[in-house]
Amino acid sequence: MDKASKIWLYDTTLRDGAQREGIALSIEDKVKIARKLDEMGIPFIEGGWPGANPKDVQFFWRLQEEPLKNAEIVAFCSTRRPGKLAAEDPLFKAILAAGTRWVTIFGKSWDLHVEAGLQTSLAENLAMIRDTIAYLRSQGRRVIYDAEHWFDGYRANPDYALQTLRAAWEAGAEWLVFCDTNGGTLPHEIGRIVGEVYDALPGLTQDQDAPRLGIHTHNDSETAVANAIAAVMEGATMVQGTINGYGERCGNANLCSIIPNLQLKLGYDCIAPEQLQQLSRTSRAISEWANLAPDDHAAFVGRSAFAHKGGIHVSAVARNPLTYEHIAPEAVGNERRIVISDQSGLSNILAKARSFGMELDPKGATCREILQQLKQLESEGYQFEAAEASFELLMRSALGQRQPLFTLKGFQVHCDILQGMGHTCGENAIATIKLSVNEENLLEVAEGNGPVSALDAALRKALVKFYPEIATFHLTDYKVRILDSTSGTDAKTRVLVESSNGEERWNTVGVSTNIIDASYQAVVEGIEYGLLLKANNPVTVA
């Protein structure tokens, strides 16, 4: 069987992905995600189930008023109900009102689901598939048929499962998509069953008007991506999945892994190379809109996907990236990162300096001083691997390229104790800070939800008139770790703070036996680094 080189991508982040626990997308979120996917060249974007909730109805209305530039927006729905004609089923009024050219219909492939779930006969289920698709075709819609629980159904009763495909084919479906709905099938089974379908339905390869095959996999066995690839290698030409693998239970097949694997490793045509270079940025933007932290260790698109920590690795990559990188990170819009830690050698320092726009003399004293200071601070509890912004500031200090923003005169933090509530600090934390900027003395007070929030607010309040850019900065994460727990309340504390200006994120660190002091260190460096980013002033040192 000849394998097609073109793969049609079908994104279901807005429907299947939104079923992930913890995701709640607004209409604006859905519109932004759809437009981002459209920019990236995804041909089919499933928008949701019109009529299932008011939000999905409004989403389709929005896209009727402001259509996507390239992608087909797809409505999703089930087959008609048992014992009712599709033309009489109110279910389809909202589907047709959504105004999409394409509709995806899912139907039952597994006799267990037909008899126990739908509580109807196997013959009626076939009639439901035929009638639903034929009705939608009569209304001018093009149909993708998702064969739900296909692999479980095929294993249990292959003859009946194939009858459901024939019913969809005969009624006018243009795509037949195999769904591993429970996510329990393994790659070797996927490939075997897809191949058997081609053998059992020879018209799929002989009839040019026959529907094409697609694959939709879930990740309950941690094989969704491998399963999708296995189906493609047996002839499937549509791959359904979600950005970042979002989805119910353990998630769906991750398009951020499927696309580069198919295109860069196997030579399939998925999207244009310049669109593939948007992949990392798209992954991170959608995680922001979904209000989920990006997975730093995600393949291809994670911040750590091309990060090198060991000195031997760093030295080798500097000579030839192929030594420890399976693709060029730029191909998927990612970047190479050199991780700094107490395991670092001079090669790490030199490479990291270059990433900051600095050139150090490998034989100079400054480079070795930075390495020594790094190892000393890490032995005291600092962790620059997770706080690269702090490390860049450390390097700039060593090179005389860091000017203090202000001089601290002192600060106090006061928390009200809520008696009888089991709390030691409520929302009424108050911070007072005294500092000097350009020889001007300032005293500011601010409230916050806890002592760190109040201190951060007071600091920003004092500095914003001198550095207006600070108004766009905000804390996005705050982590505390006790470093020597055997010391009890005298233990040293490490605080990691993540900050953002709405476009970029950066991490800073502070260490002290006083958690407020450690937090202050991290917060101040977060503000300083944000201003450095804004200035965009790379340094070159001979």
MIDO-971274 format. One line per field, with one value per residue (C-alpha): x, y, z. Coordinates in steps of 0.001 Angstrom, whole numbers, plus 500000, padded with zeros to 6 digits. Layout:
MIDO-971274
X	c(X;...)
Y	c(Y;...)
Z	c(Z;...)
This chain:
MIDO-971274
X	c(500000;501387;501725;500625;503150;500575;499210;496057;496271;493096;493306;490744;492272;489123;486872;488699;491598;489248;487918;491170;490637;491569;491005;488196;488486;486579;485187;488103;490549;488992;489103;492767;493700;491834;493609;496988;496366;495220;498493;500417;498746;496494;493926;491074;490237;487434;485629;483308;479786;477316;474289;476064;476623;476114;479862;480316;477319;478788;482216;480868;478927;482151;483973;481111;481550;485362;486363;489737;492121;493044;491732;488362;486520;484666;481522;481357;478327;477095;474897;471159;469307;467856;464368;464382;465150;468071;465882;463576;466286;466665;470286;471210;469590;472506;475001;473620;473314;477048;477567;480627;481354;482672;481014;482598;480135;481081;479320;479609;481953;481837;478826;479183;478572;475649;473781;474835;475400;472853;470557;469582;470128;473193;471010;469620;473138;474033;470868;471811;475215;473775;470856;472917;475626;473170;471091;474111;475252;471769;472211;475443;477838;481001;481431;484306;483241;484953;484638;484502;486114;487196;490065;488166;485189;487302;488969;485589;483620;485591;482746;480381;483028;483693;479937;479895;482655;480792;477644;479515;481241;478017;476268;478905;481585;484825;487039;486860;488815;489847;489511;491402;488937;490068;493752;494574;495837;499568;501430;501901;498147;497304;499469;498141;494474;494783;496496;493734;491071;492729;492778;489131;487924;489965;487879;489731;492751;491050;488220;489405;486138;486542;486951;490422;491492;492461;493641;492578;494461;494368;497354;496182;498991;501529;501626;499270;501995;503519;500046;499292;502613;501973;498622;500187;502851;500050;498315;496246;496432;494571;495977;493779;495329;495716;498395;500495;498520;495696;492641;490480;492115;495731;495290;495256;497976;500300;500511;503656;505398;503502;504139;507969;508272;506252;507771;511396;512002;509751;509503;505729;504296;502350;502862;505293;508793;508244;505002;506793;509141;506120;505538;507296;505777;502314;502699;503630;500982;498213;499435;499159;495613;494700;496189;498526;502260;504226;505896;509585;510527;508140;509788;510626;508926;509918;512508;514635;514260;517636;519185;522699;524011;526983;530320;531200;527880;528301;531815;530749;527682;529848;531932;529037;525385;524655;526613;523723;520781;518572;517305;518183;516100;515410;513412;510618;511164;513052;516551;519631;520156;523252;522285;524372;524868;527548;528361;529357;532795;534378;532636;529241;530271;531585;528538;526109;527886;527501;523770;523628;525494;528846;532203;534556;538245;538498;541974;541048;540651;537036;535750;537296;536087;532512;532816;534207;531487;528839;530065;530350;526828;525356;527026;525212;521847;521424;520192;520967;519814;516255;517050;518973;518009;519844;522885;522977;522886;525723;527823;527126;528236;531513;532027;531187;528068;525472;524277;522062;518509;518274;519735;517662;517327;515170;511742;509168;506330;503326;500643;497361;496723;493236;492324;490438;490703;493769;495703;498805;498589;495561;494959;495857;499638;501245;504794;506720;509884;512512;514891;516850;516753;519085;519731;515971;514704;511378;509028;506149;503487;501374;498971;499011;497692;500503;503870;505644;502761;502750;506526;506423;503619;505461;508678;506922;504995;508252;510088;507446;507774;511486;511039;507560;508107;507626;503871;503746;505677;503915;504788;503592;505017;506561;508292;509850;512173;513662;517297;518339;515189;517100;517775;514087;513013;516648;516722;517966;515268;515535;512896;512397;510286;508984;508151;506580;506004;503132;505408;508411;509040;512197;513265;515276;516455;517083;518525;518420;517498;514745;512076;511078;514701;515075;511841;513025;516255;514371;511717;514285;516331;513131;512400;516006;516113;512807;514240;517338;515138;513272;516505;517654;521245;523555;527097;530285;533406;536780)
Y	c(500000;503426;505795;509402;512068;514712;514567;516489;517768;518050;519946;519279;521387;523501;520492;517339;519288;521517;518404;518197;518610;522169;523833;526376;528366;531591;532540;534962;532188;529889;532568;533362;529675;529140;532087;530862;527419;529035;530963;527729;526136;523539;522594;521478;523044;521468;524269;522320;520914;523653;523520;521662;524948;528679;529297;527001;528549;532030;530841;529651;532901;534863;532945;533458;537205;537063;533945;532263;532934;529387;526657;524931;525329;522079;521443;518231;516104;512549;510494;510952;509365;505846;505708;509284;510493;512900;515436;515482;515471;518967;518064;519092;522526;523995;522056;523545;527001;526941;527502;525275;523495;520461;518478;515655;512971;510251;506913;503611;500900;498598;496299;496551;500309;499916;497435;498519;502249;503253;500354;499762;497111;496705;497273;500523;501791;501253;503123;505981;506321;506208;508528;511150;511430;511339;514110;516361;515766;516705;519994;520733;519678;517627;514916;513422;510234;509461;505739;505848;502962;501581;499382;497901;497292;495703;493333;492313;491976;492812;492026;494477;497163;496992;497256;500604;501890;500748;502484;505783;505354;504594;507575;509999;510456;511757;510670;507584;508201;505361;506435;504729;506278;504420;504888;501257;500078;499718;500777;497290;496653;500015;499277;495735;496733;499705;497402;494797;497427;498248;494527;494049;497138;497100;499934;502317;502081;501259;503811;507405;508627;506436;508137;508508;507167;509102;508379;509794;508455;509003;508764;506447;503993;506797;505725;508202;509792;506433;505077;507984;507517;503767;504482;506994;504507;502085;504660;506991;510539;512528;512865;514251;515575;518543;521100;520008;516754;518337;516145;514145;511705;511323;513510;513172;512672;515670;517508;519275;515895;514346;517159;517328;513543;513087;516025;516140;512447;510653;513191;513682;517028;518496;522282;524732;524895;528511;527456;524599;527233;528674;525401;526232;529699;528293;525620;528172;530709;528115;526958;530585;530935;527598;528929;525944;526099;525014;521618;522524;518926;518447;516991;519488;522537;522475;524894;521895;520029;521360;522202;520962;520735;518384;519973;517211;517687;521463;521199;518712;520718;523818;521927;520200;520331;516946;515287;515752;517150;514990;518007;521684;523460;526344;523985;523946;527499;526429;527345;525721;526435;525928;525055;526433;524463;523237;520588;523295;523721;526605;525446;526043;529544;530470;529096;530719;534056;533863;533237;536474;538387;538349;537036;535946;535201;531447;532047;535193;535514;536748;533501;531437;533914;533514;529733;529842;532217;529972;526896;528792;530197;526843;525284;527923;526902;529024;527180;528972;526055;527155;530888;531856;535519;535682;534071;536627;539389;537658;537572;541217;542098;540276;542150;545559;545801;546008;549243;549205;550436;551879;551778;549965;551785;549111;547486;546118;543667;543384;540676;540651;537398;535991;534441;531170;530706;528507;531230;533127;535689;536871;539188;542299;542106;545556;546323;549549;550136;552911;553345;555900;556391;558934;560383;560878;559237;557421;555856;553727;551506;548858;546050;542590;539058;537876;539401;538765;540234;543331;543756;543348;545929;548457;548049;548528;551503;553201;552453;552790;556563;556107;552944;553022;549639;547992;548550;545617;543219;540698;537600;534401;531777;531588;528506;527969;525154;524471;523495;522063;520868;519398;522972;523524;527161;528218;526410;528161;528879;529133;531161;530940;533646;533617;537014;538060;541180;539540;538315;536692;534858;534789;533223;534626;533182;534311;532409;533314;531960;534605;533706;537367;538346;535489;536559;540168;539135;537174;539864;542670;540672;539851;543566;544327;541603;542704;546179;544637;542776;545963;547818;544989;546054;543068;543387;542365;541914;541313)
Z	c(500000;499021;501929;501389;502318;503325;506875;507788;511352;513399;516679;519403;522193;522414;522942;524025;525538;527528;529275;531226;534952;535950;532556;532189;528964;528448;525039;524621;525508;522906;520213;520944;520856;517576;515954;517203;515722;512498;512288;512805;509800;511475;508773;511089;514472;516458;518274;520558;520668;519659;521906;524699;526553;525859;525660;522651;520879;521337;520204;516849;516452;517042;514349;511913;512435;512376;510399;510617;507736;506753;509043;508895;512188;512945;514998;517029;517855;518421;516127;516510;519408;519084;517616;516300;512775;512474;510651;513697;516375;517922;518611;515066;515042;516984;514837;511639;513215;514001;510287;509825;506543;508421;511215;513168;514261;516708;516778;518576;517268;520275;520623;524421;524277;521887;524024;527525;526979;524328;525301;521705;519062;516882;513795;515191;515901;512231;511238;513566;511890;508354;509027;510894;508258;505350;506940;507483;503903;502683;504542;502703;505446;504986;507605;509578;511331;514639;515353;519142;521066;517697;518859;521807;519531;516814;519269;520721;517480;514330;511917;513608;514009;510259;509598;511441;509158;506057;507311;507718;504336;502471;504071;502808;505487;503957;506840;509044;512248;514552;518192;521004;523423;526558;525701;526427;523033;522374;519192;517738;518048;516458;513429;513024;513246;510872;508371;508760;508034;504716;503876;504921;503020;499794;498371;500710;498423;495123;495062;494671;496220;499300;502675;504101;507483;510592;514137;517508;520555;524295;526611;529395;528598;527900;524249;522535;520398;519462;518668;516336;514535;514209;512516;510133;509112;508190;505992;508209;506831;509511;513034;515779;518975;521292;522040;525032;525150;527162;527611;529961;532396;531184;528127;524358;521786;522008;518686;519934;519754;516845;514362;514648;514806;511628;509777;510917;511576;509086;506261;506236;505156;508096;508131;506536;508109;509188;510896;512653;514073;515919;517791;521085;521236;520499;523177;525828;524792;524992;528412;529559;528240;529848;533113;533412;533998;530901;531197;531179;530387;527463;524364;521617;523198;526900;528277;529259;525955;524776;528160;528941;532487;532661;531776;529290;527507;527363;525994;523307;522252;521890;519328;517542;518724;517133;519933;522388;520364;518148;516128;515877;518555;516156;513906;516513;517744;520862;522004;523444;527147;529261;532831;535671;538892;541280;538645;536155;534680;532780;529587;531251;532341;528896;527088;529498;529157;525366;525765;527804;525087;526893;525736;528513;528220;529038;530458;532361;536106;535875;534413;537205;539842;538573;538682;542209;543384;541788;543610;546905;546698;545689;548738;550835;549393;546255;543176;539933;537791;538627;538756;535645;535972;539302;537718;534912;537525;539403;536216;535496;539029;538528;535261;536729;534560;537322;538841;541961;541435;544939;548416;551023;554349;555959;555917;558326;557763;560060;559942;561835;563673;563209;566533;566539;562763;562683;560827;561846;559061;557183;554276;556285;555952;555883;554715;555278;553276;553384;550479;548513;544731;543139;546625;547150;550342;550134;552666;551356;552890;551162;552052;550593;550856;553103;554001;550670;548691;550931;550688;546906;546654;548838;546851;543503;544840;545832;542582;539870;539463;538753;536671;535064;533365;536760;536407;533949;536214;538423;540436;538786;541157;544620;546019;549437;550434;553847;553255;556613;558332;561276;562440;563211;563189;562644;559299;556187;553591;549838;547980;544229;542622;539062;537563;534290;532213;530344;527546;529222;532482;534597;537877;540767;544071;547639;550615;554319;557721;557594;555036;554587;553881;551380;549701;549559;547807;545167;544617;544218;541726;539844;539424;538477;535859;534393;533879;532297;529818;529038;528400;526081;526472;525808;527068;525259;527360;525755)
